[in-house]
Amino acid sequence: MQVELLALTPDPETVIEQAGRTCHMSHDRMRPDSSAKFIRMLVSKRHLSVLEHAYATFRITGISRAATHQLVRHRLCSFAQRSQRYVREEASDVVIPDSIRDSAEALAIYTGSIEASKQAYEDLLRCGIPKEDARFVMPNATTSDIVLSANFRQLRHVIMTRGAREAQWEVRALAIEILHIMTEHAPNVFFDLIVSPRGHVEQTH
Ligand SMILES: Cc1cc2nc3c(=O)[nH]c(=O)nc-3n(C[C@H](O)[C@H](O)[C@H](O)COP(=O)(O)OP(=O)(O)OC[C@H]3O[C@@H](n4cnc5c(N)ncnc54)[C@H](O)[C@@H]3O)c2cc1C
């Protein structure tokens, strides 16, 4: 899976500070280094609506349809996903879970099933079946490309729910990658979210 940051609100933490200070008209207290303390205070007090003034857009490639189906449940994000109705899937790749890759027997079952699905897809297209119907035989493992846009409050929500210990491993890996990128670009908005030594997202405050 690859995660690429396509777009970001310019100077997002200054935008958030400007918005937040409008509540109490305290713009006169803005300093070159004041946003860190101010934004951390907002996050700690759960005054999270102010974070909605900054946005990010990601392109995610090589992610399974099993994972994108979980992602698109997040209604406050905006999505654009490669269509299986209009794009032929014969060259698409598949995700292989580690649990299957680690077992020779399971891997043989898995790859056999994938190959059979791909062959059925090809055969259906050759019979004149439209792509939108032939795709019904494609597995959940099929990779997809998807673009996700969301404001920072919603990104925190996605990172926390999908990065949690109980989340599925592939969508958790995505949440952690998004957290790494957002921590680089808006460290104070995401300061309280960390990746634990056990490999899931935890909130520290
Ligand atoms: C570990 C895990 C297991 C899951 N298992 C299943 C499962 O077995 N079956 C299944 O169907 N789903 C499952 N889900 C998906 C889950 O039920 C949610 O659909 C998904 O996580 C989106 O969460 P959300 O509604 O909080 O977020 P979003 O849709 O991203 O919305 C963000 C927030 O906005 C608010 N909001 C959005 N829409 C509304 C609304 N209409 N009314 C009021 N408030 C709103 C809520 O506060 C919400 O938390 C699972 C999710 C996780 C993380």
Ligand as a Chemical Component Dictionary entry (heavy atoms), coordinates in Angstrom:
data_LIG
# 
_chem_comp.id                   LIG 
_chem_comp.type                 NON-POLYMER 
_chem_comp.pdbx_formal_charge   0 
_chem_comp.three_letter_code    LIG 
# 
loop_
_chem_comp_atom.comp_id 
_chem_comp_atom.atom_id 
_chem_comp_atom.alt_atom_id 
_chem_comp_atom.type_symbol 
_chem_comp_atom.charge 
_chem_comp_atom.model_Cartn_x 
_chem_comp_atom.model_Cartn_y 
_chem_comp_atom.model_Cartn_z 
_chem_comp_atom.pdbx_ordinal 
LIG C1  C1  C 0 -13.133 -2.178 14.938 1  
LIG C2  C2  C 0 -14.326 -1.865 14.096 2  
LIG C3  C3  C 0 -15.222 -2.866 13.798 3  
LIG C4  C4  C 0 -16.356 -2.582 13.010 4  
LIG N1  N1  N 0 -17.227 -3.592 12.715 5  
LIG C5  C5  C 0 -18.327 -3.325 11.970 6  
LIG C6  C6  C 0 -19.285 -4.337 11.669 7  
LIG O1  O1  O 0 -19.131 -5.501 12.061 8  
LIG N2  N2  N 0 -20.365 -4.026 10.900 9  
LIG C7  C7  C 0 -20.577 -2.750 10.445 10 
LIG O2  O2  O 0 -21.576 -2.508 9.767  11 
LIG N3  N3  N 0 -19.681 -1.774 10.708 12 
LIG C8  C8  C 0 -18.589 -2.015 11.462 13 
LIG N4  N4  N 0 -17.691 -1.008 11.714 14 
LIG C9  C9  C 0 -17.934 0.317  11.132 15 
LIG C10 C10 C 0 -18.575 1.269  12.148 16 
LIG O3  O3  O 0 -19.803 0.775  12.576 17 
LIG C11 C11 C 0 -18.768 2.654  11.516 18 
LIG O4  O4  O 0 -19.674 2.586  10.442 19 
LIG C12 C12 C 0 -17.473 3.234  10.984 20 
LIG O5  O5  O 0 -16.419 3.029  11.885 21 
LIG C13 C13 C 0 -17.680 4.733  10.775 22 
LIG O6  O6  O 0 -17.676 5.312  12.074 23 
LIG P1  P1  P 0 -18.451 6.587  12.499 24 
LIG O7  O7  O 0 -19.869 6.443  12.181 25 
LIG O8  O8  O 0 -18.065 6.917  13.908 26 
LIG O9  O9  O 0 -17.655 7.658  11.633 27 
LIG P2  P2  P 0 -18.014 8.687  10.493 28 
LIG O10 O10 O 0 -19.047 8.213  9.534  29 
LIG O11 O11 O 0 -16.661 8.961  9.993  30 
LIG O12 O12 O 0 -18.598 9.912  11.254 31 
LIG C14 C14 C 0 -17.787 10.674 12.176 32 
LIG C15 C15 C 0 -18.627 11.079 13.349 33 
LIG O13 O13 O 0 -19.638 11.984 12.883 34 
LIG C16 C16 C 0 -20.821 11.764 13.617 35 
LIG N5  N5  N 0 -21.873 11.319 12.684 36 
LIG C17 C17 C 0 -21.703 10.957 11.380 37 
LIG N6  N6  N 0 -22.884 10.646 10.824 38 
LIG C18 C18 C 0 -23.807 10.803 11.801 39 
LIG C19 C19 C 0 -25.216 10.615 11.847 40 
LIG N7  N7  N 0 -25.926 10.199 10.789 41 
LIG N8  N8  N 0 -25.843 10.861 13.015 42 
LIG C20 C20 C 0 -25.163 11.288 14.089 43 
LIG N9  N9  N 0 -23.827 11.470 14.141 44 
LIG C21 C21 C 0 -23.155 11.241 12.991 45 
LIG C22 C22 C 0 -20.514 10.708 14.668 46 
LIG O14 O14 O 0 -20.095 11.349 15.848 47 
LIG C23 C23 C 0 -19.373 9.952  14.051 48 
LIG O15 O15 O 0 -18.553 9.279  14.992 49 
LIG C24 C24 C 0 -16.566 -1.263 12.497 50 
LIG C25 C25 C 0 -15.652 -0.265 12.808 51 
LIG C26 C26 C 0 -14.534 -0.547 13.594 52 
LIG C27 C27 C 0 -13.559 0.561  13.890 53 
# 
loop_
_chem_comp_bond.comp_id 
_chem_comp_bond.atom_id_1 
_chem_comp_bond.atom_id_2 
_chem_comp_bond.value_order 
_chem_comp_bond.pdbx_ordinal 
LIG C1  C2  SING 1  
LIG C2  C3  SING 2  
LIG C2  C26 DOUB 3  
LIG C3  C4  DOUB 4  
LIG C4  N1  SING 5  
LIG C4  C24 SING 6  
LIG N1  C5  DOUB 7  
LIG C5  C6  SING 8  
LIG C5  C8  SING 9  
LIG C6  O1  DOUB 10 
LIG C6  N2  SING 11 
LIG N2  C7  SING 12 
LIG C7  O2  DOUB 13 
LIG C7  N3  SING 14 
LIG N3  C8  DOUB 15 
LIG C8  N4  SING 16 
LIG N4  C9  SING 17 
LIG N4  C24 SING 18 
LIG C9  C10 SING 19 
LIG C10 O3  SING 20 
LIG C10 C11 SING 21 
LIG C11 O4  SING 22 
LIG C11 C12 SING 23 
LIG C12 O5  SING 24 
LIG C12 C13 SING 25 
LIG C13 O6  SING 26 
LIG O6  P1  SING 27 
LIG P1  O7  DOUB 28 
LIG P1  O8  SING 29 
LIG P1  O9  SING 30 
LIG O9  P2  SING 31 
LIG P2  O10 DOUB 32 
LIG P2  O11 SING 33 
LIG P2  O12 SING 34 
LIG O12 C14 SING 35 
LIG C14 C15 SING 36 
LIG C15 O13 SING 37 
LIG C15 C23 SING 38 
LIG O13 C16 SING 39 
LIG C16 N5  SING 40 
LIG C16 C22 SING 41 
LIG N5  C17 SING 42 
LIG N5  C21 SING 43 
LIG C17 N6  DOUB 44 
LIG N6  C18 SING 45 
LIG C18 C19 SING 46 
LIG C18 C21 DOUB 47 
LIG C19 N7  SING 48 
LIG C19 N8  DOUB 49 
LIG N8  C20 SING 50 
LIG C20 N9  DOUB 51 
LIG N9  C21 SING 52 
LIG C22 O14 SING 53 
LIG C22 C23 SING 54 
LIG C23 O15 SING 55 
LIG C24 C25 DOUB 56 
LIG C25 C26 SING 57 
LIG C26 C27 SING 58 
# 
